[in-house]
Amino acid sequence: MRELEDWIDTFTKHTDYITSPVLFRKWGAIACVAGALERKVWVRSQGSDLYPNIYTILVGPPGVGKSAVTSRVQALWSELPEHFMAPSNTTKAALMDRLVESKRVVMRPKETPAIHEFHSLKILSNELGVLLPAYEGEFMSTLTDLYDGTPYEESRRSSKTGAMKIDKPQFNLLAATTPAHLHDFLPAGAFDQGFLSRCFLIYSGEIILRPLFDNVAVDTGEWRKLVLGIKHIARMFGEMKFTAEAGQAITAWHMGGRVPVPGHPKLHNYGTRRTLHLLKLCMVACASSSDDMLISVDHYNTALDWLLEAETYMPDIFKSMSSGGDAKAIEECWYYC
């Protein structure tokens, strides 16, 4: 039985003592739940199964507490038996080999079929520059291709390993980076390509200061409940369905233009995938608070609030990425004066 009314809310409140913005802590919790669900939960949409895996990148200047969030998610994911995590520094070939090794077998004796097999891998990086030191087109295309969980086949393997074929692959990604790294890392036109349209770019520049010598009482009992709660969520299995009211609400939003629409031109391609993002967040919201496998209008409203709040701050990433040229010269001149 669940001990927590809502897992994501509890994680966000529990980590209030760390120097990380609320937005980072909330999205760390969302990514944690999505990773725990793997391919064991899905919704049917437009004739196919959609899974709750997400790519989440926390973006902020140095010292705002990004790694404080990712390290706690890593600790929680490490508590999940038989789940797999990728190394933080890897090549594309090594990552795919690790995905092949990350075979999951779920037994459902009372159902048909009784055995479910898939390959699911969690990627967690405290610094995106360690995971992806350079923007490699083949690497990024592979992450893009595997996001939707469709069968993957690769013939360009060594004679020792042979060809690779994975029928049911899946990645979950949680990483952290700075706007400066994104500026140096991303080539021109990167926001017009598929990878970034599949990412939640969560930005905050809020710097939280805590007294240096205050004794912070960490609720170890509550942390233990969080561990038990994420294990409980990881055991969920099956198709989630929308209540009639929730189905009508998300359909009306989708057909009505998905307002408000992000206005920044670099978010145009991201905007085309917002309905799929919202569907995934609806599953996460449901799993965080209920075992019913039924997405209510409250879950829909929670997921929509998450989405719109994140999108409010996304354009600030591009302001923070701006550097060099006349703007840099003017800034240095102003400082000199």
Contacts in CASP RR format, 6 or more apart in sequence:
PFRMAT RR
TARGET T0000
AUTHOR 0000-0000-0000
METHOD contacts of the structure
MODEL  1
MRELEDWIDTFTKHTDYITSPVLFRKWGAIACVAGALERKVWVRSQGSDL
YPNIYTILVGPPGVGKSAVTSRVQALWSELPEHFMAPSNTTKAALMDRLV
ESKRVVMRPKETPAIHEFHSLKILSNELGVLLPAYEGEFMSTLTDLYDGT
PYEESRRSSKTGAMKIDKPQFNLLAATTPAHLHDFLPAGAFDQGFLSRCF
LIYSGEIILRPLFDNVAVDTGEWRKLVLGIKHIARMFGEMKFTAEAGQAI
TAWHMGGRVPVPGHPKLHNYGTRRTLHLLKLCMVACASSSDDMLISVDHY
NTALDWLLEAETYMPDIFKSMSSGGDAKAIEECWYYC
2 229 0 8 1.000
2 232 0 8 1.000
2 291 0 8 1.000
3 225 0 8 1.000
3 228 0 8 1.000
3 229 0 8 1.000
4 10 0 8 1.000
4 225 0 8 1.000
4 226 0 8 1.000
4 229 0 8 1.000
5 289 0 8 1.000
6 288 0 8 1.000
6 289 0 8 1.000
7 29 0 8 1.000
7 33 0 8 1.000
7 226 0 8 1.000
7 229 0 8 1.000
7 230 0 8 1.000
7 233 0 8 1.000
7 287 0 8 1.000
7 288 0 8 1.000
7 289 0 8 1.000
8 26 0 8 1.000
8 29 0 8 1.000
8 30 0 8 1.000
8 33 0 8 1.000
8 284 0 8 1.000
8 285 0 8 1.000
8 288 0 8 1.000
9 288 0 8 1.000
10 222 0 8 1.000
10 225 0 8 1.000
10 226 0 8 1.000
11 25 0 8 1.000
11 28 0 8 1.000
11 29 0 8 1.000
11 32 0 8 1.000
11 226 0 8 1.000
12 22 0 8 1.000
12 25 0 8 1.000
12 26 0 8 1.000
12 29 0 8 1.000
14 219 0 8 1.000
14 222 0 8 1.000
14 223 0 8 1.000
14 226 0 8 1.000
15 25 0 8 1.000
15 68 0 8 1.000
15 69 0 8 1.000
15 72 0 8 1.000
16 25 0 8 1.000
17 210 0 8 1.000
17 216 0 8 1.000
17 218 0 8 1.000
18 25 0 8 1.000
18 65 0 8 1.000
18 68 0 8 1.000
18 69 0 8 1.000
18 72 0 8 1.000
19 63 0 8 1.000
19 64 0 8 1.000
19 65 0 8 1.000
19 68 0 8 1.000
19 207 0 8 1.000
19 208 0 8 1.000
19 209 0 8 1.000
19 210 0 8 1.000
20 64 0 8 1.000
20 65 0 8 1.000
20 66 0 8 1.000
20 68 0 8 1.000
20 69 0 8 1.000
20 208 0 8 1.000
21 64 0 8 1.000
21 65 0 8 1.000
21 204 0 8 1.000
21 205 0 8 1.000
21 206 0 8 1.000
21 208 0 8 1.000
23 202 0 8 1.000
23 204 0 8 1.000
23 206 0 8 1.000
23 309 0 8 1.000
23 310 0 8 1.000
23 313 0 8 1.000
24 58 0 8 1.000
24 64 0 8 1.000
24 65 0 8 1.000
24 66 0 8 1.000
24 69 0 8 1.000
24 202 0 8 1.000
24 204 0 8 1.000
25 69 0 8 1.000
26 306 0 8 1.000
27 56 0 8 1.000
27 58 0 8 1.000
27 200 0 8 1.000
27 202 0 8 1.000
27 306 0 8 1.000
27 310 0 8 1.000
28 56 0 8 1.000
28 58 0 8 1.000
28 69 0 8 1.000
28 70 0 8 1.000
28 73 0 8 1.000
28 174 0 8 1.000
29 73 0 8 1.000
29 288 0 8 1.000
30 54 0 8 1.000
30 56 0 8 1.000
30 281 0 8 1.000
30 284 0 8 1.000
30 306 0 8 1.000
31 54 0 8 1.000
31 56 0 8 1.000
31 73 0 8 1.000
31 172 0 8 1.000
31 174 0 8 1.000
32 73 0 8 1.000
32 76 0 8 1.000
32 77 0 8 1.000
32 174 0 8 1.000
32 230 0 8 1.000
33 52 0 8 1.000
33 230 0 8 1.000
33 233 0 8 1.000
33 284 0 8 1.000
33 287 0 8 1.000
33 288 0 8 1.000
34 52 0 8 1.000
34 53 0 8 1.000
34 54 0 8 1.000
34 56 0 8 1.000
34 172 0 8 1.000
34 280 0 8 1.000
34 284 0 8 1.000
35 52 0 8 1.000
35 53 0 8 1.000
35 77 0 8 1.000
35 122 0 8 1.000
35 172 0 8 1.000
36 77 0 8 1.000
36 80 0 8 1.000
36 83 0 8 1.000
36 230 0 8 1.000
36 233 0 8 1.000
36 234 0 8 1.000
36 287 0 8 1.000
37 51 0 8 1.000
37 52 0 8 1.000
37 53 0 8 1.000
37 233 0 8 1.000
37 234 0 8 1.000
37 236 0 8 1.000
37 283 0 8 1.000
37 284 0 8 1.000
37 287 0 8 1.000
38 51 0 8 1.000
38 53 0 8 1.000
38 83 0 8 1.000
38 104 0 8 1.000
38 118 0 8 1.000
38 120 0 8 1.000
38 170 0 8 1.000
38 172 0 8 1.000
38 234 0 8 1.000
39 51 0 8 1.000
39 53 0 8 1.000
39 104 0 8 1.000
39 118 0 8 1.000
39 120 0 8 1.000
39 149 0 8 1.000
39 168 0 8 1.000
39 170 0 8 1.000
40 106 0 8 1.000
40 116 0 8 1.000
40 234 0 8 1.000
40 236 0 8 1.000
40 237 0 8 1.000
40 238 0 8 1.000
41 51 0 8 1.000
41 52 0 8 1.000
41 236 0 8 1.000
41 237 0 8 1.000
41 238 0 8 1.000
41 239 0 8 1.000
41 240 0 8 1.000
41 283 0 8 1.000
41 287 0 8 1.000
41 293 0 8 1.000
42 49 0 8 1.000
42 50 0 8 1.000
42 51 0 8 1.000
42 52 0 8 1.000
42 238 0 8 1.000
42 239 0 8 1.000
42 240 0 8 1.000
42 283 0 8 1.000
43 49 0 8 1.000
43 50 0 8 1.000
43 239 0 8 1.000
43 240 0 8 1.000
43 241 0 8 1.000
43 242 0 8 1.000
43 279 0 8 1.000
43 282 0 8 1.000
43 283 0 8 1.000
43 295 0 8 1.000
44 50 0 8 1.000
44 239 0 8 1.000
45 276 0 8 1.000
45 279 0 8 1.000
49 239 0 8 1.000
50 276 0 8 1.000
50 279 0 8 1.000
50 280 0 8 1.000
51 149 0 8 1.000
51 170 0 8 1.000
51 280 0 8 1.000
52 280 0 8 1.000
52 283 0 8 1.000
52 284 0 8 1.000
52 287 0 8 1.000
53 120 0 8 1.000
53 147 0 8 1.000
53 149 0 8 1.000
53 170 0 8 1.000
53 171 0 8 1.000
53 172 0 8 1.000
53 280 0 8 1.000
54 172 0 8 1.000
54 173 0 8 1.000
54 200 0 8 1.000
54 277 0 8 1.000
54 280 0 8 1.000
54 281 0 8 1.000
54 284 0 8 1.000
55 143 0 8 1.000
55 147 0 8 1.000
55 171 0 8 1.000
55 172 0 8 1.000
55 173 0 8 1.000
55 195 0 8 1.000
55 198 0 8 1.000
55 199 0 8 1.000
55 200 0 8 1.000
56 173 0 8 1.000
56 174 0 8 1.000
56 175 0 8 1.000
56 199 0 8 1.000
56 200 0 8 1.000
56 202 0 8 1.000
57 128 0 8 1.000
57 173 0 8 1.000
57 174 0 8 1.000
57 175 0 8 1.000
57 176 0 8 1.000
57 177 0 8 1.000
57 199 0 8 1.000
57 200 0 8 1.000
57 201 0 8 1.000
57 202 0 8 1.000
58 66 0 8 1.000
58 69 0 8 1.000
58 70 0 8 1.000
58 174 0 8 1.000
58 175 0 8 1.000
58 176 0 8 1.000
58 177 0 8 1.000
58 202 0 8 1.000
58 204 0 8 1.000
59 176 0 8 1.000
59 177 0 8 1.000
59 178 0 8 1.000
59 179 0 8 1.000
59 182 0 8 1.000
59 201 0 8 1.000
59 202 0 8 1.000
59 203 0 8 1.000
59 317 0 8 1.000
59 320 0 8 1.000
60 66 0 8 1.000
60 176 0 8 1.000
60 177 0 8 1.000
60 178 0 8 1.000
60 179 0 8 1.000
60 203 0 8 1.000
60 204 0 8 1.000
60 205 0 8 1.000
60 320 0 8 1.000
61 178 0 8 1.000
61 179 0 8 1.000
61 205 0 8 1.000
61 207 0 8 1.000
61 320 0 8 1.000
62 178 0 8 1.000
63 207 0 8 1.000
64 204 0 8 1.000
64 205 0 8 1.000
64 206 0 8 1.000
64 207 0 8 1.000
64 208 0 8 1.000
65 208 0 8 1.000
66 126 0 8 1.000
66 176 0 8 1.000
66 177 0 8 1.000
67 126 0 8 1.000
67 127 0 8 1.000
67 176 0 8 1.000
69 176 0 8 1.000
70 124 0 8 1.000
70 125 0 8 1.000
70 126 0 8 1.000
70 174 0 8 1.000
70 175 0 8 1.000
70 176 0 8 1.000
71 126 0 8 1.000
73 124 0 8 1.000
73 174 0 8 1.000
74 85 0 8 1.000
74 124 0 8 1.000
76 226 0 8 1.000
76 227 0 8 1.000
76 230 0 8 1.000
77 83 0 8 1.000
77 85 0 8 1.000
77 122 0 8 1.000
77 124 0 8 1.000
78 85 0 8 1.000
79 227 0 8 1.000
79 230 0 8 1.000
79 231 0 8 1.000
80 230 0 8 1.000
80 231 0 8 1.000
80 234 0 8 1.000
81 231 0 8 1.000
82 104 0 8 1.000
83 104 0 8 1.000
83 120 0 8 1.000
83 122 0 8 1.000
83 234 0 8 1.000
84 98 0 8 1.000
84 101 0 8 1.000
84 102 0 8 1.000
84 104 0 8 1.000
84 120 0 8 1.000
84 121 0 8 1.000
84 122 0 8 1.000
85 121 0 8 1.000
85 122 0 8 1.000
85 123 0 8 1.000
85 124 0 8 1.000
86 95 0 8 1.000
86 98 0 8 1.000
86 99 0 8 1.000
86 121 0 8 1.000
86 122 0 8 1.000
86 123 0 8 1.000
86 124 0 8 1.000
87 94 0 8 1.000
87 98 0 8 1.000
88 124 0 8 1.000
88 125 0 8 1.000
88 126 0 8 1.000
88 130 0 8 1.000
88 131 0 8 1.000
89 130 0 8 1.000
89 131 0 8 1.000
90 98 0 8 1.000
90 131 0 8 1.000
91 139 0 8 1.000
92 136 0 8 1.000
92 138 0 8 1.000
92 139 0 8 1.000
92 142 0 8 1.000
95 121 0 8 1.000
95 123 0 8 1.000
95 139 0 8 1.000
95 142 0 8 1.000
96 142 0 8 1.000
96 154 0 8 1.000
96 164 0 8 1.000
97 161 0 8 1.000
98 121 0 8 1.000
99 119 0 8 1.000
99 121 0 8 1.000
99 146 0 8 1.000
99 166 0 8 1.000
99 169 0 8 1.000
99 171 0 8 1.000
100 119 0 8 1.000
100 164 0 8 1.000
100 166 0 8 1.000
102 119 0 8 1.000
102 120 0 8 1.000
102 121 0 8 1.000
103 117 0 8 1.000
103 118 0 8 1.000
103 119 0 8 1.000
104 117 0 8 1.000
104 118 0 8 1.000
104 119 0 8 1.000
104 120 0 8 1.000
105 115 0 8 1.000
105 116 0 8 1.000
105 117 0 8 1.000
106 115 0 8 1.000
106 116 0 8 1.000
106 117 0 8 1.000
106 118 0 8 1.000
106 237 0 8 1.000
107 114 0 8 1.000
107 115 0 8 1.000
107 116 0 8 1.000
108 114 0 8 1.000
108 115 0 8 1.000
108 116 0 8 1.000
108 237 0 8 1.000
116 237 0 8 1.000
117 168 0 8 1.000
118 167 0 8 1.000
118 168 0 8 1.000
118 169 0 8 1.000
118 170 0 8 1.000
119 166 0 8 1.000
119 168 0 8 1.000
119 169 0 8 1.000
119 170 0 8 1.000
120 169 0 8 1.000
120 170 0 8 1.000
120 171 0 8 1.000
120 172 0 8 1.000
121 170 0 8 1.000
121 171 0 8 1.000
121 172 0 8 1.000
122 171 0 8 1.000
122 172 0 8 1.000
122 173 0 8 1.000
122 174 0 8 1.000
123 131 0 8 1.000
123 171 0 8 1.000
123 172 0 8 1.000
123 173 0 8 1.000
123 174 0 8 1.000
123 175 0 8 1.000
124 173 0 8 1.000
124 174 0 8 1.000
124 175 0 8 1.000
125 131 0 8 1.000
125 174 0 8 1.000
125 175 0 8 1.000
125 176 0 8 1.000
126 175 0 8 1.000
126 176 0 8 1.000
127 175 0 8 1.000
127 176 0 8 1.000
127 177 0 8 1.000
128 175 0 8 1.000
128 176 0 8 1.000
128 177 0 8 1.000
128 181 0 8 1.000
128 185 0 8 1.000
129 177 0 8 1.000
129 181 0 8 1.000
129 185 0 8 1.000
131 175 0 8 1.000
132 139 0 8 1.000
132 140 0 8 1.000
132 185 0 8 1.000
134 185 0 8 1.000
135 185 0 8 1.000
135 186 0 8 1.000
135 187 0 8 1.000
135 190 0 8 1.000
140 193 0 8 1.000
140 195 0 8 1.000
141 195 0 8 1.000
143 171 0 8 1.000
143 173 0 8 1.000
143 195 0 8 1.000
144 193 0 8 1.000
144 194 0 8 1.000
144 195 0 8 1.000
144 198 0 8 1.000
145 152 0 8 1.000
146 152 0 8 1.000
146 169 0 8 1.000
146 170 0 8 1.000
146 171 0 8 1.000
147 171 0 8 1.000
147 198 0 8 1.000
149 168 0 8 1.000
149 169 0 8 1.000
149 170 0 8 1.000
151 165 0 8 1.000
151 166 0 8 1.000
151 167 0 8 1.000
151 168 0 8 1.000
151 169 0 8 1.000
152 164 0 8 1.000
152 165 0 8 1.000
152 166 0 8 1.000
152 169 0 8 1.000
153 163 0 8 1.000
153 164 0 8 1.000
153 165 0 8 1.000
153 166 0 8 1.000
154 163 0 8 1.000
154 164 0 8 1.000
154 165 0 8 1.000
155 163 0 8 1.000
155 164 0 8 1.000
157 163 0 8 1.000
157 164 0 8 1.000
173 199 0 8 1.000
177 185 0 8 1.000
179 203 0 8 1.000
179 317 0 8 1.000
179 320 0 8 1.000
179 321 0 8 1.000
180 320 0 8 1.000
180 321 0 8 1.000
180 323 0 8 1.000
182 317 0 8 1.000
182 321 0 8 1.000
183 321 0 8 1.000
183 322 0 8 1.000
183 323 0 8 1.000
186 196 0 8 1.000
190 196 0 8 1.000
191 197 0 8 1.000
191 266 0 8 1.000
191 267 0 8 1.000
191 269 0 8 1.000
191 270 0 8 1.000
192 268 0 8 1.000
192 269 0 8 1.000
193 269 0 8 1.000
194 269 0 8 1.000
196 269 0 8 1.000
196 270 0 8 1.000
197 269 0 8 1.000
197 270 0 8 1.000
197 271 0 8 1.000
197 272 0 8 1.000
197 273 0 8 1.000
198 273 0 8 1.000
199 270 0 8 1.000
200 277 0 8 1.000
200 310 0 8 1.000
201 310 0 8 1.000
201 314 0 8 1.000
201 317 0 8 1.000
202 310 0 8 1.000
202 313 0 8 1.000
203 313 0 8 1.000
203 314 0 8 1.000
203 316 0 8 1.000
203 317 0 8 1.000
203 320 0 8 1.000
204 313 0 8 1.000
205 316 0 8 1.000
205 320 0 8 1.000
210 216 0 8 1.000
233 287 0 8 1.000
233 288 0 8 1.000
236 287 0 8 1.000
236 291 0 8 1.000
236 293 0 8 1.000
238 293 0 8 1.000
239 293 0 8 1.000
240 282 0 8 1.000
240 283 0 8 1.000
240 286 0 8 1.000
240 293 0 8 1.000
240 294 0 8 1.000
240 295 0 8 1.000
241 293 0 8 1.000
241 294 0 8 1.000
241 295 0 8 1.000
242 250 0 8 1.000
242 282 0 8 1.000
242 294 0 8 1.000
242 295 0 8 1.000
242 300 0 8 1.000
243 294 0 8 1.000
243 295 0 8 1.000
243 296 0 8 1.000
243 297 0 8 1.000
245 296 0 8 1.000
245 297 0 8 1.000
246 282 0 8 1.000
246 295 0 8 1.000
246 296 0 8 1.000
246 297 0 8 1.000
246 299 0 8 1.000
246 300 0 8 1.000
247 295 0 8 1.000
247 300 0 8 1.000
249 297 0 8 1.000
249 300 0 8 1.000
249 301 0 8 1.000
250 275 0 8 1.000
250 278 0 8 1.000
250 279 0 8 1.000
250 282 0 8 1.000
250 300 0 8 1.000
253 259 0 8 1.000
253 275 0 8 1.000
253 278 0 8 1.000
253 304 0 8 1.000
254 275 0 8 1.000
258 271 0 8 1.000
258 274 0 8 1.000
258 275 0 8 1.000
260 308 0 8 1.000
261 271 0 8 1.000
262 270 0 8 1.000
262 271 0 8 1.000
262 311 0 8 1.000
262 314 0 8 1.000
262 315 0 8 1.000
263 315 0 8 1.000
264 314 0 8 1.000
264 315 0 8 1.000
264 318 0 8 1.000
266 318 0 8 1.000
267 311 0 8 1.000
267 314 0 8 1.000
267 315 0 8 1.000
274 307 0 8 1.000
277 307 0 8 1.000
278 303 0 8 1.000
278 304 0 8 1.000
278 307 0 8 1.000
281 303 0 8 1.000
281 304 0 8 1.000
281 306 0 8 1.000
281 307 0 8 1.000
282 295 0 8 1.000
282 299 0 8 1.000
282 300 0 8 1.000
282 303 0 8 1.000
283 295 0 8 1.000
284 303 0 8 1.000
285 295 0 8 1.000
285 299 0 8 1.000
285 300 0 8 1.000
285 302 0 8 1.000
285 303 0 8 1.000
285 306 0 8 1.000
286 292 0 8 1.000
286 293 0 8 1.000
286 294 0 8 1.000
286 295 0 8 1.000
286 296 0 8 1.000
286 299 0 8 1.000
289 299 0 8 1.000
290 296 0 8 1.000
290 299 0 8 1.000
END
